[in-house]
Amino acid sequence: MIAIIAVLIGLLLPAVQSAREAARRSSCTNNLRQLGVAIHTFGEARKVLPPSHSGGAPPVDRFGTWFVVILPFIEQQPLFDVFDLGQGWDAGPNPSAASASGASVSTFQCPSRRSGRQISDGAPQVGATGDYAVSSVATASYQHQHQDFSVLRGAMVGSGPTRQGSSWNGRSTFAMITDGTSKTILIGEKHVRQGELNRGGSAGGSGDGNIYISQQTGWYECHSVRQTDHPNGLARDANDDRPNRWHTFGSWHPGTCPFVMADGAVRALAPSIDLTTLRQLGDRRDGEVTVGDF
């Protein structure tokens, strides 16, 4: 009898694990869908897309990220109100706001990777972590999100150096996505290698640090922006330890990595996707419209 029970458990366990992962993947997809809706709502209200990062070249390069500015659009107005966008991420109430228990927002977390309160190490500042990043394609360092549109070719870019009061202005619009909103990536799941959760910056390997901070000339960008034109392509799996992995997208969902397109649809891409196709999907205006399945 014991042997029969053991066999039955052995047969059932993989099915249970598979069902749980399917539920987690569905939840992750729903998170991305909500973020897509939030970005569209922001765009309708402000007539621009949210800035991937706020600020510009030094000395105004140490401000917040898209995670902060979309908080009111995912029913997180109280958390948004704690931040002061007129001050740098290391000034005023911002350090405590980024590390508060409520800063770990479930919509920013893939349940296959993390849940509940998730706080980074001090590289460079303690704060909530998350699993999604803006897609960037650039002819120079993608980390400098304040650069010109001729350099930054993703759908969402940094604010540049101007602001109205304490609000930094977004620069890109949906109209600028000339390759088509259904063929252009907005946001995807970033690669975080197993064993490197909540470790910030390049020193941490995966750049899984505070999602609310940026520095336009520093490596903190990798916490909330990743490259769809990186030569590594997508992470092969959750244990992909190739160099510069803090620049790339990747998922703990087996055999797939989810992205939300500029039309709000969520698409699952295979880790083996062709590098040229991935770059084309990240570029809003290259004229190389990807057709068919990808």
N, C-alpha and C positions, 0 to 999 in steps of 0.2 A: 504493500500500500504506500509506504513512504517513497519507494522508488517511483511509483506512478505519479504521486503528487509532485515530486521533483521534476519529472519529465513535463508535466502540465505547466508548472511554473516556468520552466525553461522555454516552453512554447509561447506562453502568454506574455512574458516579460518584454520581448522585443516589440510586440504589438502595442503594449502599454506605453513603452518609451516612444514609439513612433507616433502614437496618438497625442502624447504630451508635446512632442516637438511640433507637430502639425498645429496644435493650439497656440504654441508660442510664436510660430511663424505667422499665423493669422493675426495675432496681437501686434506683432512688429509691422505687418503690412498696414494694419489700421492706424498705427502711430504715424507712419509715413503719409497715409492718406489725410490724416488730420493736419499734419504739417503743411501739406500741399494746399488744403483748404485755407489754412491760416495765412499762407503767403498770398493766395489769391485775394482774400479779404483785405489784407494789408494793401495790396496793389490797387484794389478798387477804392479804398479810402484815401490813400496817399498819392495815387497816380504814379507811383514808382514801386519797384521791388524792394524788399528789406535789404539794407546793406549787409553784406557778409561780415564786415568789420567796420567799426566806426573810428573816425579819425583819419589822419593822413601821415605825411612824413614828420619826423621829429621836429618840434617837440610835442606835437599833438598826435602821437602814435600809440597811446596807451589807454585805449577806451574799450567799449564793450563789443559784443558780437550779435549776430542775428538771433541767437538764443534769447537775448534780453529783449530785443525790440518786438518779437512776436508773442511775448508772454500775454499781453492783453487779448490776443486773438485765439488763445487756447484756454481761455477762462482762468488765467493766472494774473489778473489785474493786481491783487494784493501783493504778490511777489514783485511785480514790475514796479509798484509804487515805492518799494524799499530801496531800489537802485536809484542812483543819481547820475544820469547820463551826462551831466555837465562836468563831472569829475572823472579822473582816471580810475582804472580798475583797482588801483592800490591806494585810493584816497577816499575820504569821507565814509559813508556807510557801505560802500561797495564790497570791501573784503568780508564783512560780516554777512552781508546779503547773499554773497555767492556761496558761503559755507553753511548757511542756516539749514535746519532740517527740511524746511519746505522747498529749498532750492533743488532738491533731487526730484525732478518732475517725471512722473511715469511715462508721459508722452515722449520724453527724450531718451527713453531706455528700451533697448531690445531685451525682452524677457528671457531669451536664450543665453544672454550674457550677464545681466544684472537686474536687480530690483531693489526697492526700498532705498534707504539713505546710502548714497555712494559718494564718498569724498576723496579727492585726490591727495597726493603728497604735496609737499611744499615747493615743487618745481613748476613755475616760480612762486605759486601762491595756492594755498589750500582752497578748494572749492568743489562744487558738485561736478560730477562727470556725466557723460552721455554718449550715445552710440551713433549719432548721425552727423553728417558734415555736408557743407555746400560743395558742389562740384566746381572745380576750377580748371581751366585750360589757359596757359599763358606762354608767351614767347620769351619771357624773362621769369625771374623767380615768382612763382605763384603766391608766395607768402606776402608779397608787397601788394596788398589788395587795394591800395590807394592809387595805383598806376593808371595810365590812360587806357581807354577802350581799345586802342590799337595793340596793346600788350595783353590785357585781360579779356578773354574771349568766352568765359562762362556766362551763364544766364544771370547770375547774381555776382556783384562785385562790391568792393568796399565803398564807403561813403565819399571818400575824398576829404579835403580839409575844411569844407564849409558846413555851417550848421545854422539852424534857426533857433535862437534861444539855447536851450539845453539839448535839443534834438538834432542829431546828425542826419543829413539828407541822403536818401538813397539816390543812386544815379541811373541804374538800368531800369528798363520797362519791358513789358511783355511785347510791345511793338518792335523792340530791338531783336527779338528772337526770330530772325528771318528764315531760319531753317525749319521752322514749324514747332509749335509747342509740344506736339506729340512725339517729336524726334529729338528733343533736347532735355537733358537731365537737369533737375534742380538740386536735389539732395539725395544722398545715399547712405548706406550703412558703412561706417569707417572700419578699417582693419585695426583690431586690437588683439595681439597675440595672447593666447592663454598663458597665464603667469605674469602678465604685464598690466593687469587691470589697475586703474587708478594711479598709474605712474606717469607723471607729466613730462613733456618735452622730449627731445631726441635722446637724452640720457636714459629715459625710461624705455626706449626701444620702440614703443607704439604710439607715443604722444597722446596718452589718455589722461590729460590733465583737466584743469578747471575750464569748463566750456564757456564761461561768461567773460573771459578776458582775452584781449588781443594785444599784439604789439606789431605794428606794421612792418618793422624791420627785424623782427625776432622770430624764433621758432615756435612761439606760442600759437601761431596761426594753425598749426597742425591739429590742435584740439578741436577745431570747428570747421576747417576747410581742408579738403583733400584734392588730389589731382586725378582727373580722368585721362590725362595724357602722360602719366608716368610710365617709364619703360618696363616696370614690373607688371603693369596691368593690374588686374584684381588679385588679391591674396588667394593663394591656392586653397587654403583651408585655415582653420583657427590656429594652427601651429606654424604658419608660414613665418620664417624668421629671416627672410632676405634683408639685406641692408636697405636703409631708407624706408622701412615699412611704415613709418609715421606719415608718409606722404600719400598712402594708398587707401583704397576702399577694400572692404572684405567683410565677411559675415561668418558667424558660427552656425548658421543654418547649412546643413550638408548640401553641397553641390549647387548653391545659388547665393546671389547677393541682391537684395532688393533696393530699388531706386524709385523715387517719385519724379515723374516727368513734369514739364512745365504746363501741361494740360491737366495735371492733377491725378493722372493715372499712375498706378504703381506697377512697375515692371520688374521681373526677376531675371537677372543676367547670370549666365554661367561663368564661373571663374576662368574658364578657357576662352572667353570671348576674344576675338581678334583685336589686337591693339589699335589698329586703324579705326575699326568700328567704334571702339570705346572712345577714342579721341573725338570722332565725328559727333557722337552723342553728347559729348561735353561741350562742344563748340556751338555757340548760338548762331554763328554767321559765316561759316566757311563755305557755304554753297554746296557742300557735299552731303546732301540729304540721304540719310540711311533709309533704305527701303526694305520691305519684307520683314521677316523675323530676325530678331537680334537678341 
